[in-house]
């Protein structure tokens, strides 16, 4: 199939991630995009964001949107089939059913996370992930330059050694903080009210935690597929709420009050939103701890934060994003032994990584080394969605999909499902 023949269909977009996949044009994708959706604010928000991409002054897109609105949007899409690449990013309670149906009908599906919010739904997930045609979830964090560099350095025995599993600390520890009120594409993000309904959106273990579990698998697999029963031992899991006052809920959603579906979780004018999670497990014997938290609003001059340490026998490789880094991702290498001889080792590694990271260098900062990442290598979170779509289309055109893709997706969601079950038993 030639690169110009792919046509995308977007099914009932309910999350701004659906629009972000179209943030830039794709050489492999037709400018004609077919949207099938129910009437309402969700599809109108999608169309408004895509129009801003078409109308911006620099590098505008040229999407021609063909929109069908109606309650029978899924049946109409299946009957008309104007394209073969389906993008699914909407309500999580029905997302897996849509992915499974589209996949069974021969569509190649790119689905936003999470695919799974009900642990009992693993069977259709396995069917969609394990058999052709290609079905893949949107894992944007793999395209963040600091994460890519962390993975590359971990693959160097001279720099990293191997994962350090002795002592009382986890060999891998990732902590992430996001914000319910935030700015996306230079505008305040409006979230639909159902985003706060865990029966529709899922709980904390279903959300950002999916990305963090994926990062652990992606950085450590070496291409060998993961299998849950063989490779994962779940140790603990817990979830807890963020309290959302009515006035901030109104700013985020545009509604004056909490809708009826949420009032069972409201007391004293505050919504108790079960969106935070922590899990501990062993992956092929390596101890891992994952923490994801949602705060209310980004403080002035602030942003989301991220901390990921991979502890090696030669050095710890750490990705940081927070006030101390100006809320830009930063990478630090902290040698386990003396730093003097390690400096030459790291300089040699930087030279070998130039084809993938041109201009990369390391600067000494006391007992550790900080990566100097050229601005040309940095891309925004919003740009990562287009990168995922480009990767997806590249695998379709190439005819070869990584052997571990489906198995790793199944392992990831099996872990998340079991962790959700454990958190309720523990709570």
Buried (B, 14 or more C-beta within 10 A) or exposed (E): EEEEEBBBBBBBBBBBBBBBBBBBBBEBBBBBBBBBBBEEBBBEBBBEBBBBBBEEEEEEBEBEBBBBBEEEBBEEBBEEEBBBBBBBBBBBBBBBEBBBBBBEEEBBBBBBBBBBBBBEBBEBBBBBBEEEBBBBBBBBBBBBBBBBBBBBBBEBEBBBBEBBBEEEEBBBBBBBBBBBBBEBBEEEBBBBBBBBBBEBBBBBBBBBBBBBBBBBBBBBBEEEBBEBEEBBEBBEBBBBBBEBEBEBBEBBBEEEBBEEEBEEBBEEEBBBBBBBBBBBBBBEEBBBBBBBBBBBEBEEEEBBBBBBBBBBBBBBBBBBBBEEBEBEBBBBBBBBEEBEEBBEBBEEBBEBBEEEBEEBBBEEEEEBBBBEBEEEBEBEEBBBBBBBBBBBBEBBBEEEBEEBBBBBBBBBBBBBBBBBBBBEEEE
